[in-house]
């Protein structure tokens, strides 16, 4: 074998080795999933522990998120616009997935940030207006729900207006939780039925 042939032979195997190493890196670190409405989280994150109550008065915590894909959204029943609009969009998104024959339907969890007014009984009346499968969650006191929101990075502020009335401000993320109970994505909007459906499909496919 000539010197030139030896050089070409060596260069070829170097190129193959580099290509193989690159392929291995891509395999171990797949390209991040691009979402229209938010950010995909990799690796997924374990949720902080919490203990709340649902619209039936039963305990609700991280264990209730396991075995399902879940979409968690913070809001309150007296919200005049964003909360009902988002819940309506989530209902349409879930109905669209069902109509398309999707094998995965997420459970939707509405987490109230207004513990004083949003009792389990109030949630039981409010939630079925959007979808009877939706789960409403509240807390026995405002401090408890605000502590949960803070752990997840959700802003909540109660603003007194008069002796008997107050306003509620809160951030509006949707948290996507996988069947292992881990946070897979944070969706920040704008929320439309089609965009949420497409992003949810991407997230589920990326998790498989």
C-alpha positions, 0 to 999 in steps of 0.5 A, a space after each residue: 500500500 502506498 503512502 498516499 493510499 495509507 493516508 486516504 485509508 486512515 482519513 476514511 476511517 477517521 471520518 467514519 469514526 467522527 460520523 459515528 460519534 456525532 450520531 451517538 450524540 444525536 441519539 443520546 441528546 435528541 433535538 428539542 421539541 419545538 412547540 407553538 404555545 410554550 416550552 418543552 422541558 427536557 429532562 422532565 421535572 418532578 412536581 413539588 408535593 402538594 395536598 389540595 381538595 377536589 370538587 367532591 371534597 376529596 384529597 388531590 395531590 401528585 398521586 392523582 396525576 399519575 397514570 394520565 396525561 394532565 393539563 393543569 391550569 390556575 384560575 378562579 370561577 369569578 374570572 370574567 374573561 381569560 379563565 372561561 375562555 381558556 377552559 372553553 378552548 381546552 374543552 374544544 381541544 379535548 373534544 377534537 382529540 377524541 373526534 380524531 380517534 386519539 389514543 391519548 386524552 388528557 385530564 384537565 385540572 382547574 386549580 383555583 387561586 381563590 380559596 375563599 370563594 371557590 369552595 368544592 361546591 362552587 367548583 362542582 357547579 362551575 366545572 361541568 359548564 365546560 366539560 364534565 370530565 374536568 377536575 376542579 381543585 381548591 384549598 381550605 385557605 388562601 395561603 395553601 393554594 398560594 404556596 402551591 402556586 409559588 412552588 410552580 412559579 405561578 404568580 397570584 395576587 389578591 387585591 382588596 377593593 373594599 371591605 367585602 370585595 377583592 380582585 384576583 390576579 394570576 399568571 396563566 400558564 398551562 402545565 403539561 404533566 406526563 403519566 409518571 407525574 412529571 412536568 413535560 412542558 409549560 404552555 404560555 399561549 396564545 391558546 387556540 384549539 388547533 395549536 394546543 392539539 398540535 403541541 399536545 400531540 408533539 409532546 406525547 410523541 416525544 415522550 414515547 
